[in-house]
Amino acid sequence: TLEAEQRVQWLHYTEACGLVPGLAMYESVIQSWVETETKRGLIEAEEWAKRSLQMLPSKTRLHLFRPIIAAWAASGWEPRRVRDWIDELASASSSESLPSLDPPDLEFRAFEVIANGSYLARLTADAGELTEQDS
């Protein structure tokens, strides 16, 4: 979390100096939040990805969102978020305001299946722990 927060400060400092942060800076902040492997980190990464869409609409690419979607899919926390992101990206890619954004491909669609499997695995593990505690 500390590294992610430091990268956010770095990006804010860049803005305070009158510079426009580039896509690489946003990618760095997003990746740092994803690497925290926490729900808070994924939510922060989402917010920064949305901000990049607003600040750099002509430069934002689909690969920027891959780490976020992959992490949600693997986490088992909220599989619906994966579908929502894919739907949002599909819609945004058809928008004239985001000409550089390609529509989600099959790899992104596969994350929905992974998310559901991870969610079921988490439920099963949680149920197993409850059963062991009752014994």
Secondary structure by P-SEA (a helix, b strand, c coil): caaaaaaaaaaaaaaaacccccaaaaaaaaaaaaacccaaaaaaaaaaaaaaaaacccccccccaaaaaaaaaaacccaaaaaaaaaaaaaaaacccccccccccccccaaaaaaaaaaaaaaaaaaaaaaaaac
